Amino acid sequence: MRYSGLRVIKEALTGHKGWKPTWRDATPQNHYDFLVIGGGGHGLATAYYLARNHGAKKIAVIEKGWIGGGNVGRNTTIVRSNYLLDGNEPFYEHSLKLWEGLEQDLNYNAMVSQRGILNLVHSDAQRDAFTRRGNAMILNGADADLMSTKDIQKRYPFLNVTDARFPIKGGLAQHRGGTVRHDAVAWGYARAADQLGVDIIQNCEVLGFRIESGKCLGVETSRGYIGASKVASCVAGSSGRLMAKAEMRLPIESHVLQAFVTEGLKPILPGVITFGAGHFYCSQSDKGGIVFGGDLDGYNSYAQRGNLPVVEDVCEGAMAIFPMLGRVRLLRMWGGIMDMSMDGSPIIDQTHIDSLYFNGGWCYGGFKATPASGWCYAHLLATDTPHEFATAFRFDRFAKGQNDR
């Protein structure tokens, strides 16, 4: 079934009786050519691009819970490519370009909104740093605009640019950045992958790996053994626990990152704003809620909930830049599990175990990386060579001491 405006009108006039399930509820087969562990955005995108870009046929995605219930549905929806280092900027710019055509590609409304993102500058040193970052972005083909205080005042008249503690001296803007409906990304990729023959298997938890003579043959799951020619881990904050079942210790830590949303307000934020004097970022959803977040919780955890000191810290950041939010009611808050690598950049690589591959360590960049992560991971799985945009994301960089990520 192809979605269209005419289809919506037809279904509305006929009692909405013609809609079909978005994807099949597949039963696990005994063996697949490619088995992707993790039904989040990255895992589903990997399966989709394996089928679409490389013509792979026998593909399955297994998810211990339900599609959209993990980190892909627990983030603050921001997409951007405003990175500094050569190892990262081309990758995230590729991702942003894929975001720009995603809805047409998947035939699914993921609510991609390129409303722009602005990183505020509060000191001369910060302006110098953002100027350097903006130039690096432009050199790598991305858009960057170093806005003056006057420009910011014109676009965001509610900001207090002369605040005694945090004066706004300018900002780095990426006008192509913005937001995307997070769980719709998972649903869109799941639907598109299913239409290409990918089996999507929910409520299927991995209990262990079957490894013989240094080669991964498949996985033991809560729904029985599933064999595979290639097994691809893609489980974000649960990477440490999963790969421990293969006796691997990863150069990552898992932390809780909290997110918040307020009651619905009239339109006040035309884009995404980040506070340069504290770790705080926010945007306004299409329902009117202010969506915001800040620092990680200061301890390792696999729990999808946070602690009160970080709530206080994030709300202090909100009050410092937007005092008007002090009278707004908080609607809900939640936590996602962040897999933080030692150098702040991700890993997309083969492991030392034959036929076992790893994707993780996304830190703060996981959601915005979704399309490029799937694109590059699919290329690695299909060809056993890193994609040109992911050559910096290999395991061996930690042994070699490379620091250009």
Summary of the structure (lengths in Angstrom):
residues: 405
radius of gyration: 21.6
end to end distance: 42.2
largest distance: 66.3
contacts: 1415
relative contact order: 0.18
helix: 33%
strand: 28%
